[in-house]
């Protein structure tokens, strides 16, 4: 069974840094990409950053230049280095893993989420 476990969230002052990590417990077959999404109070879940099995990365405009996503070659572990944090970065951050199941079909797996709070 696919399980994703996140860690690294917490309380940090504006301008500070945090590093989130996410590891897969279980099968790592057919991983297409891993990434991070976040959901703030009153808002829908949004993409933060993703990295594909080929190493391509994608970032939300709001975090470009501040956040860096990285993963091992098996894509069973993914990290999100967050620098220059802002109060608007406050959200629950969810690890995402996308896998190929058949043909072009894809399925997403999600972690339980880790709270990031940026406040002075």
Secondary structure, DSSP 4 states (H G I P E B T S, - for coil): --EEEEE--EEE-TT--EEEEEEEES--TTEEEEEEEEE-TTS--EEEEEEETT--EEE-TTTTTTEEEEE-TTSSEEEEEE-S--GGG-EEEEEEEEEE-STT-EEEEE---EEEEE--
